[in-house]
């Protein structure tokens, strides 16, 4: 019989240690390992390396935005393109994409 109150003989492993205690010890060890690893990673200092001229070629600049009317139309969704086509039909010669609010907002947004 086990030395622990309420623990029956079926919970004793072959080496005589309570299975529940083994499981608890394993959980505690896992938690300790995670904590130690987290502290070690947090304590690591960032490595800085000198920048060479060849490294600057690897760093890409942000893509250049096409501010032409064609670039603006390329960014439109289908509904906006349909609305523009309707406006062009109704306004005919009065329609000017470069003076439209959407195009002006597109140009001013940076």
C-alpha positions as a Markdown table, in Angstrom:
| # | Residue | x | y | z |
|---|---|---|---|---|
| 1 | Unk | 0.0 | 0.0 | 0.0 |
| 2 | Unk | 1.1 | 3.5 | -0.7 |
| 3 | Unk | 2.4 | 5.9 | 2.0 |
| 4 | Unk | 0.0 | 8.6 | 0.6 |
| 5 | Unk | -3.5 | 8.8 | 1.9 |
| 6 | Unk | -6.1 | 8.2 | -0.8 |
| 7 | Unk | -3.7 | 6.8 | -3.3 |
| 8 | Unk | -4.2 | 3.2 | -4.3 |
| 9 | Unk | -1.6 | 0.7 | -5.4 |
| 10 | Unk | -2.5 | 1.1 | -9.1 |
| 11 | Unk | -0.9 | 4.5 | -9.1 |
| 12 | Unk | 2.5 | 3.2 | -8.1 |
| 13 | Unk | 5.0 | 2.7 | -11.0 |
| 14 | Unk | 7.4 | -0.2 | -11.4 |
| 15 | Unk | 10.2 | 1.8 | -9.6 |
| 16 | Unk | 8.0 | 2.4 | -6.6 |
| 17 | Unk | 7.3 | 6.1 | -7.2 |
| 18 | Unk | 3.8 | 7.5 | -7.3 |
| 19 | Unk | 2.8 | 8.2 | -11.0 |
| 20 | Unk | 1.0 | 11.4 | -10.0 |
| 21 | Unk | 4.1 | 12.7 | -8.4 |
| 22 | Unk | 6.1 | 11.8 | -11.5 |
| 23 | Unk | 3.7 | 13.7 | -13.7 |
| 24 | Unk | 3.8 | 16.8 | -11.4 |
| 25 | Unk | 7.6 | 16.7 | -11.3 |
| 26 | Unk | 7.7 | 16.6 | -15.1 |
| 27 | Unk | 5.4 | 19.6 | -15.4 |
| 28 | Unk | 7.5 | 21.6 | -12.9 |
| 29 | Unk | 10.7 | 20.7 | -14.8 |
| 30 | Unk | 9.1 | 21.9 | -18.1 |
| 31 | Unk | 8.0 | 25.2 | -16.5 |
| 32 | Unk | 11.5 | 25.7 | -15.1 |
| 33 | Unk | 13.1 | 25.0 | -18.5 |
| 34 | Unk | 10.8 | 27.5 | -20.2 |
| 35 | Unk | 11.5 | 30.2 | -17.6 |
| 36 | Unk | 15.3 | 29.6 | -17.9 |
| 37 | Unk | 15.1 | 29.8 | -21.7 |
| 38 | Unk | 13.0 | 33.0 | -21.6 |
| 39 | Unk | 15.4 | 34.7 | -19.2 |
| 40 | Unk | 18.4 | 33.6 | -21.3 |
| 41 | Unk | 16.9 | 35.0 | -24.5 |
| 42 | Unk | 15.9 | 38.2 | -22.7 |
| 43 | Unk | 19.4 | 38.7 | -21.4 |
| 44 | Unk | 21.0 | 38.3 | -24.8 |
| 45 | Unk | 22.5 | 41.5 | -26.2 |
| 46 | Unk | 21.6 | 42.4 | -29.8 |
| 47 | Unk | 24.5 | 41.9 | -32.2 |
| 48 | Unk | 25.4 | 44.9 | -34.3 |
| 49 | Unk | 27.5 | 44.6 | -37.4 |
| 50 | Unk | 29.1 | 47.3 | -39.4 |
| 51 | Unk | 27.3 | 48.4 | -42.5 |
| 52 | Unk | 29.2 | 48.1 | -45.7 |
| 53 | Unk | 28.4 | 49.6 | -49.1 |
| 54 | Unk | 27.3 | 46.2 | -50.4 |
| 55 | Unk | 24.8 | 45.9 | -47.5 |
| 56 | Unk | 23.1 | 49.2 | -48.6 |
| 57 | Unk | 22.3 | 47.7 | -52.0 |
| 58 | Unk | 20.4 | 44.8 | -50.3 |
| 59 | Unk | 18.1 | 47.2 | -48.4 |
| 60 | Unk | 15.3 | 48.1 | -50.7 |
| 61 | Unk | 13.7 | 51.4 | -50.7 |
| 62 | Unk | 9.9 | 51.7 | -50.6 |
| 63 | Unk | 8.3 | 51.3 | -54.0 |
| 64 | Unk | 7.9 | 54.5 | -55.9 |
| 65 | Unk | 4.2 | 55.3 | -56.2 |
| 66 | Unk | 3.0 | 56.2 | -59.7 |
| 67 | Unk | 1.3 | 59.5 | -59.3 |
| 68 | Unk | 0.1 | 59.6 | -62.9 |
| 69 | Unk | -3.6 | 59.2 | -63.7 |
| 70 | Unk | -2.9 | 55.7 | -64.9 |
| 71 | Unk | -1.3 | 54.9 | -61.5 |
| 72 | Unk | -4.3 | 56.2 | -59.7 |
| 73 | Unk | -6.7 | 54.1 | -61.9 |
| 74 | Unk | -4.5 | 51.0 | -61.2 |
| 75 | Unk | -5.2 | 51.4 | -57.5 |
| 76 | Unk | -9.0 | 51.7 | -57.9 |
| 77 | Unk | -11.3 | 48.8 | -57.1 |
| 78 | Unk | -13.9 | 47.7 | -59.6 |
| 79 | Unk | -16.7 | 49.8 | -58.1 |
| 80 | Unk | -14.6 | 52.9 | -58.3 |
| 81 | Unk | -13.7 | 52.2 | -61.9 |
| 82 | Unk | -17.4 | 51.8 | -62.8 |
| 83 | Unk | -18.3 | 55.0 | -61.0 |
| 84 | Unk | -15.5 | 56.8 | -63.0 |
| 85 | Unk | -16.9 | 55.3 | -66.2 |
| 86 | Unk | -20.4 | 56.6 | -65.4 |
| 87 | Unk | -19.1 | 60.0 | -64.5 |
| 88 | Unk | -17.1 | 60.1 | -67.8 |
| 89 | Unk | -20.3 | 59.2 | -69.7 |
| 90 | Unk | -22.5 | 61.8 | -68.0 |
| 91 | Unk | -20.1 | 64.7 | -67.8 |
| 92 | Unk | -18.5 | 64.0 | -71.2 |
| 93 | Unk | -16.1 | 66.9 | -72.0 |
| 94 | Unk | -16.5 | 68.3 | -68.5 |
| 95 | Unk | -14.9 | 65.2 | -66.9 |
| 96 | Unk | -11.3 | 65.8 | -65.8 |
| 97 | Unk | -9.7 | 63.0 | -63.8 |
| 98 | Unk | -6.8 | 65.3 | -62.7 |
| 99 | Unk | -9.3 | 67.6 | -61.0 |
| 100 | Unk | -11.4 | 64.9 | -59.3 |
| 101 | Unk | -11.4 | 64.7 | -55.5 |
| 102 | Unk | -10.2 | 61.1 | -55.5 |
| 103 | Unk | -7.2 | 61.8 | -57.7 |
| 104 | Unk | -6.3 | 64.9 | -55.6 |
| 105 | Unk | -6.5 | 62.9 | -52.4 |
| 106 | Unk | -4.3 | 60.2 | -54.0 |
| 107 | Unk | -1.7 | 62.7 | -55.0 |
| 108 | Unk | -1.7 | 64.4 | -51.5 |
| 109 | Unk | -1.6 | 61.2 | -49.5 |
| 110 | Unk | 2.0 | 60.2 | -48.9 |
